[in-house]
């Protein structure tokens, strides 16, 4: 049921997640908010969630879409020092790994349509 909803609203969901990630990543912050988990875990989860609807709905284009999102995350890391944030190569690595896992999870969900636990 959730998978069906994601497939119907994939473009809106992806756009909202990409905007949210961008705003949170580029907003000046004197300190990071206190939330559970590490910074790298947050990057990983955010980018896995961002690419999942795209990879689920547009599997033929997953490579190009994944590369575009990784490129976007790289641009954010390069811009961050100019907005009182720190760009880190390890953040880009966590983002890229999140994209890869998001694509893999979407592929697994497509293997068992109607039988996924989501």
C-alpha positions in Angstrom: 0.0 0.0 0.0 2.8 2.5 0.9 4.8 1.4 -2.2 1.7 2.1 -4.4 1.4 5.6 -2.8 5.1 6.3 -3.4 4.8 5.1 -7.0 1.9 7.4 -7.6 3.5 10.5 -6.0 7.1 9.8 -6.8 7.9 13.1 -8.5 6.3 15.2 -5.8 7.9 13.2 -3.0 11.4 13.3 -4.6 11.1 17.1 -5.3 10.0 17.8 -1.7 12.8 15.6 -0.2 15.4 17.3 -2.5 14.2 20.8 -1.5 14.2 19.8 2.2 17.7 18.3 2.0 19.0 21.4 0.1 17.4 23.9 2.5 18.7 22.1 5.6 22.1 21.6 4.1 22.5 25.2 3.1 20.9 27.0 6.0 23.6 28.7 8.1 23.8 27.0 11.5 26.0 27.9 14.5 25.6 24.3 15.7 23.9 21.2 14.4 20.6 20.3 16.1 20.6 17.5 18.7 19.0 14.5 17.0 19.8 10.9 17.5 22.4 9.3 15.2 25.5 10.7 13.6 25.8 13.3 10.9 26.9 10.6 8.3 23.8 8.5 9.2 21.6 11.5 8.6 23.2 12.0 5.2 22.8 8.3 4.3 19.2 8.2 5.3 18.2 11.4 3.6 19.7 10.5 0.2 18.4 6.9 0.3 14.9 8.3 0.9 15.4 10.9 -1.8 16.4 8.4 -4.6 14.0 5.6 -3.5 10.8 7.0 -5.2 12.7 7.7 -8.4 14.3 4.3 -8.6 11.0 2.6 -7.7 9.1 4.5 -10.4 11.7 5.0 -13.1 13.9 1.9 -12.9 15.1 2.3 -16.5 16.8 5.6 -15.7 18.1 4.7 -12.2 21.8 5.2 -13.1 21.3 8.7 -14.6 19.0 9.7 -11.7 21.4 8.4 -9.1 24.3 10.3 -10.7 22.2 13.5 -10.9 21.4 13.2 -7.2 25.0 12.5 -6.3 26.1 15.5 -8.4 23.5 17.6 -6.6 24.9 16.5 -3.2 28.4 17.2 -4.3 27.4 20.7 -5.4 25.8 21.2 -1.9 29.1 20.1 -0.3 31.0 22.6 -2.4 28.6 25.5 -1.6 28.4 24.9 2.2 31.6 26.7 3.1 30.1 29.9 1.6 27.0 29.7 3.9 28.7 29.2 7.2 28.7 25.4 7.0 31.3 22.7 6.5 31.5 20.8 3.3 33.0 17.3 3.8 34.1 14.6 1.4 32.8 12.0 3.9 29.4 13.6 3.7 29.5 13.1 -0.1 30.5 9.5 0.5 27.6 8.9 2.9 25.2 10.6 0.4 26.5 8.4 -2.4 26.2 5.2 -0.3 22.7 6.3 0.6 21.8 6.7 -3.1 23.2 3.3 -3.9 21.2 1.6 -1.0 18.0 3.5 -2.0 18.3 2.2 -5.5 18.9 -1.4 -4.3 15.9 -1.2 -1.9 13.7 0.0 -4.7 14.9 -2.8 -6.9 14.1 -5.3 -4.2 10.6 -3.9 -3.8 10.0 -4.2 -7.5 10.9 -7.9 -7.3 8.0 -8.7 -5.1 5.1 -6.5 -6.1 2.2 -6.7 -3.7 4.2 -8.7 -1.2 6.4 -6.0 0.3 6.1 -5.2 4.0 5.8 -1.5 3.2 
